[in-house]
């Protein structure tokens, strides 16, 4: 009889957040698929649990996914965990779930902490409707296209970001969306947990020095109805294009993106730029 894959949430910082059910699951499964076995070992040691582990991460997920599924099909139960939070959210565990679906393997969720939801809850921004956008690409073209696709997004937007990339991301958010409310949430559930409620303009100027450290979640205000109705002048469109150029875009590309954001013709913006 086939076993079960338990998708098990683990703490995002404070070990006290691990649920009794999650601890029980980790203690009862036959083996654990872990993003980083060293990180998971610390958690298991804290719980006094000894359990076989299989390394499962982005660069070995195809090979290990097959091995994990084969063991489950032979009757073993497996818990998949990530380093922190819920597996499968910006995590290769997503692929393992799809593989289990293809092979008819039962999956059960054991809910746990989530940086996305936790950051949204304390952001001070609208929580009724939101979208999670994960990490922005380091590739300039992909990054620009991603942000451009969100120009008219009215839901609150949530991004993950690494501290060394934060300054450029803050500048990109300001260039792409203008001045909007922004919450920078760092080190959730840890000793230095902090919520910085600011704006994109202020953040781009104040935190461009790389002074913010730790694991970061950015919560950005969606496009306001009154913002959509506000009149934008050609001067505003040109200034936006200039900010895009300052962030590394070519003049033609900046004119095109500014046109998409403001409704003015690309040629009119380009003419003012040159």
SULFENJO-V80853 format. One record per backbone hydrogen bond with DSSP energy under -1.0 kcal/mol. CO is the residue of the C=O (numbers start at 1). NH is the residue of the N-H. E is the energy in kcal/mol with one decimal. If there is no record, write none. Layout:
# SULFENJO-V80853
[[CO NH E] [CO NH E]]
This chain:
# SULFENJO-V80853
[[4 78 -2.6] [5 108 -2.7] [6 80 -2.4] [7 110 -3.3] [10 85 -1.5] [14 17 -2.1] [15 18 -1.5] [19 23 -2.3] [20 24 -2.3] [21 25 -2.5] [22 26 -2.6] [23 27 -1.5] [24 28 -1.2] [25 29 -2.1] [31 79 -1.7] [32 54 -2.9] [33 81 -2.6] [34 56 -2.9] [36 40 -2.1] [37 41 -2.2] [38 42 -1.2] [39 43 -1.2] [40 44 -2.7] [41 45 -2.8] [42 46 -1.9] [43 47 -1.6] [44 48 -1.0] [44 49 -2.8] [52 32 -2.2] [54 34 -2.5] [57 60 -1.6] [60 64 -2.8] [61 65 -1.7] [62 66 -1.4] [63 67 -1.5] [64 68 -3.0] [65 69 -2.4] [66 70 -2.3] [67 71 -2.0] [68 72 -2.1] [69 73 -2.8] [70 74 -1.1] [71 76 -2.0] [72 3 -3.5] [72 75 -2.0] [77 30 -1.7] [77 31 -1.5] [78 6 -3.6] [79 33 -2.7] [80 8 -2.1] [81 35 -1.1] [85 10 -1.9] [86 89 -1.1] [91 94 -1.8] [92 95 -1.6] [93 97 -2.0] [94 98 -1.7] [95 99 -2.1] [96 100 -2.3] [97 101 -2.2] [98 102 -2.2] [99 103 -1.6] [100 105 -2.7] [106 5 -2.4] [108 7 -2.9] [110 9 -2.7] [114 118 -2.5] [115 119 -2.4] [116 120 -2.0] [117 121 -2.4] [118 122 -1.3] [120 123 -1.1] [129 156 -1.9] [131 158 -2.2] [134 160 -2.0] [139 143 -2.8] [140 144 -2.6] [141 145 -2.4] [142 146 -2.3] [143 147 -2.3] [144 148 -2.5] [145 149 -1.9] [147 150 -1.2] [148 151 -1.5] [150 153 -1.9] [153 223 -3.0] [156 131 -2.5] [157 220 -3.3] [158 133 -3.2] [159 218 -2.9] [161 216 -1.2] [162 165 -1.3] [165 169 -1.9] [166 170 -2.8] [167 171 -1.8] [168 172 -2.2] [169 173 -2.5] [170 174 -1.9] [171 175 -2.5] [172 176 -2.3] [173 177 -2.5] [174 178 -2.0] [180 200 -2.4] [181 221 -2.5] [182 198 -3.4] [183 219 -2.7] [184 196 -2.7] [185 217 -2.9] [186 194 -2.1] [187 190 -1.9] [190 193 -1.6] [194 186 -2.6] [196 184 -2.7] [198 182 -2.5] [199 203 -2.7] [200 204 -2.3] [201 205 -1.4] [202 206 -3.2] [203 207 -2.4] [207 210 -1.0] [215 187 -2.3] [216 161 -1.9] [217 185 -3.0] [218 159 -2.7] [219 183 -2.7] [220 157 -2.7] [224 228 -2.1] [225 229 -1.3] [226 230 -1.2] [233 237 -1.9] [234 238 -2.5] [235 239 -2.5] [236 240 -2.2] [237 241 -2.1] [238 242 -2.2] [239 243 -1.8] [240 244 -2.0] [241 245 -2.2] [242 246 -2.2] [243 247 -1.2] [244 249 -2.2] [245 248 -1.9] [250 254 -3.0] [251 255 -2.5] [252 256 -2.1] [253 257 -2.6] [254 258 -2.7] [255 259 -2.0] [256 260 -1.9] [257 261 -1.7] [258 262 -1.9] [259 263 -2.6] [265 269 -1.8] [266 270 -2.9] [267 271 -2.3] [268 272 -1.5] [269 273 -1.8] [270 274 -1.7]]
